[in-house]
Each structure stands twice: as structure tokens, then as C-alpha cells.
């Protein structure tokens, strides 16, 4: 199976909304996901929404 990643994803399904995304301290518009460099507005087929913190 091929990994599908895109640099622009639909709102609500972007990397920044995924529980696997870790933003970079020096640039919140970029980050990592499982060791791969990604952008906050990107997305992939393994998206899993962050759980709401109460």
C-alpha cells in the first residue's frame, strides 16, 4: 500500500488537527509525523482527529 500525503488538506482533516502531528518549536506551520517532515496544513490517509481536552 502506498502512503498518500498531500501538502494541502481540507479543513478539519489537516495534520495540525491530527493526534500524530508534533509541531516544530521554531515554526508551528511545520512539524513531524512518525519521523517524517510535514506541514501543518497537509494531510494523509492515516488522519486521526485529536481528542478534545477538557
LUMDO-557228 format. One record per residue (C-alpha): residue in three letters; x, y, z. Coordinates in pm, whole numbers, padded with zeros to 5 digits, always signed. Example, Ala and Ser with C-alpha at 12.3 -4.5 7.8 and 13.67 -1.06 7.14 Angstrom:
% LUMDO-557228
ala+01230-00450+00780/ser+01367-00106+00714/
***
This chain:
% LUMDO-557228
unk+00000+00000+00000/unk+00131+00344-00094/unk+00140+00626+00159/unk-00071+00918+00035/unk+00033+01261+00168/unk-00073+01599+00034/unk+00059+01943+00131/unk-00293+02095+00136/unk-00580+01908+00302/unk-00940+02003+00376/unk-01010+02197+00697/unk-01067+01967+00995/unk-00852+01691+00842/unk-00517+01868+00840/unk-00201+01747+01010/unk-00238+02018+01276/unk-00568+01852+01380/unk-00419+01501+01394/unk-00302+01337+01715/unk+00017+01211+01543/unk+00139+01561+01447/unk+00414+01726+01651/unk+00473+02094+01564/unk+00829+02223+01548/unk+00904+02468+01833/unk+01060+02723+01597/unk+00783+02702+01332/unk+00429+02581+01417/unk+00341+02571+01044/unk+00576+02273+01010/unk+00621+01958+01212/unk+00674+01587+01212/unk+00456+01280+01195/unk+00611+00944+01275/unk+00954+01093+01198/unk+00856+01242+00861/unk+00862+01616+00794/unk+00513+01753+00721/unk+00334+02087+00706/unk+00051+02179+00945/unk-00198+02227+00659/unk-00110+01895+00496/unk-00290+01566+00537/unk-00272+01194+00476/unk-00478+00876+00472/unk-00394+00793+00836/unk-00555+01106+00985/unk-00693+01058+01336/unk-00854+01363+01498/unk-00706+01486+01827/unk-00929+01415+02122/unk-01083+01721+02282/unk-00905+01819+02604/unk-01137+01919+02885/
***
